[in-house]
Amino acid sequence: QVQLVESGGGLVQPGGSLRLSCAASARPYSINDMGWYRQAPGKERELVATISSRGSTNYADSVKGRFTISRDNAKNTVYLQMNSLRPEDTAVYYCNAVLTILGLYWGKGTLVTVSS
């Protein structure tokens, strides 16, 4: 049974920080790449950051230098540390994971609102 649950979203002022978490339950399957995507009002869902099982990362240009993705393989959890938040970062943030054989799975999302 595969389940991904995001947490950590909320309301924050511009320039503030949040840390998102995504806990994955996928036994007995192995989790390969994990990532964060977001969908802002009126826009399509876009890549934020990804991290491989070996720790290789990549970021969207819009968040590079401000956001950091990491993972704890012992806990099957991926994190997104978001600093220097801007109003344009407001979106629903979704966690995903690629599982061997089973394929791509998504969480239900957590809302981040950046506003004064």
Sequence and secondary structure as in RCSB ss.txt:
>XXXX:A:sequence
QVQLVESGGGLVQPGGSLRLSCAASARPYSINDMGWYRQAPGKERELVATISSRGSTNYADSVKGRFTISRDNAK
NTVYLQMNSLRPEDTAVYYCNAVLTILGLYWGKGTLVTVSS
>XXXX:A:secstr
  EEEEE  EEE TT  EEEEEEEE TTS EEEEEEEEE TTS  EEEEEE TT  EEE TTTTTTEEEEEETTT
TEEEEEE S  GGG EEEEEEEEETTTEEEE   EEEEE  
